[in-house]
């Protein structure tokens, strides 16, 4: 019996749709969990530290007073950027690894 679904009997197509819906629900749940996580990083041996959310928002930034040198503002700026960028990288890698582990082979990178 052939139909408009490339030869899939009706039951198999329904099962495939249910599986796709379950996978979508799991992906949505994983995205929500990842959005709720927090990632921390530091630079300069802990002179500058920060925390970002899974939504890629800076939540906190801590600068030790001893690294504040009015004659070397550029160094402080570099340390801040390094810490923030590292925290964002950690969050993005976790998101990517989690989502890729949940997608079928050949579909990785879609999220």
N, C-alpha and C positions, 0 to 999 in steps of 0.2 A: 504494500500500500504506500503510495507516494503522495506527499502533500506539499504545501508551500514552504516547508522548512527544510528543504534539501534532503528529504528522505527520512528525517527523524520522525519516529512515531510520536504521537501527541504526548504520551506519558514521559518520554525521555526529554522532550523540550520543556515540559513543566518542571521536571526535576532539575534540569540545567538552570532554569530561571530561578528556582528556589535556592540553588547553590550560589548563584550570582548575587541574589539578594542577601543571603547570609554573609557572603564575603564583604559586600558593601557595608553591612551593619558592623562587622568586625573592624573594617578599615576606619569607619567613622568613629567608633569607640576608641580605637588606637590613636587617632588624631586628637581627640578630646583629651586623652590621657597625656599625650606628648605636649599639648598646649599648656597643661597644668604643671608640668615639671619646671624645675629651676636648675640652672647650671652656673657654676662658679669657676672663676679663673683668676690668676694673679700674674703679675709681671714684676721684674726687678727684685726678685727674691721675696716677694710679698709686700713690696713697698706700695703697690697699687693692686687692689683687688676689686672684683665686681661680681655681680650676680645678674643674670638675664633670665627671662621667662622663655618657655617653649614657644611663646608667641613672638619671640624675637624682640622683646622690649627690655631695656635696661631697668633693673629694679633697684640696684644699689651700687654705689661706687665709694670705695674707701681709699683714702690717700694718707699714708703715714706722714705726720708733720715733718719728720726729719728729711724727707725727700723734696720738700717744697723749697726750692732755691730760686729766688727772684732773678738771679743772673743766668739761670738755665731752665727757662720755661719750656724750651723745646724738648728736653729730656723727659720732663713730666708729661707733656703731651704725647710723646712716643710711648711711654709706659701705659698711659690710659688707653690709647688706641690698641696696644698689644693685648692688654688684659680683656678689653671688651671684645675684640675680634676673636680671641681664643675661646671665650665663653660662647660666643655665637657659633663658632665652628663646632664646638662640642655638642651644642644643641642640634645643629643641622645634621651632623654625622649620626647622632642617635636617632633622629627622625628618619633619615634615609635608610639606615640599617633596619629599623623596625618595620617600615613600610615595605621595603624590598623583601623582607622575610615573610611577609604576609601575602605577597602577590604571586600568582602562578609563574612558572618559568617562562621566560620570554616576554613578560609584561612588566618587569622591573623598570624603574625609572619613570613610570607614569605619574607618580605622585611627588 
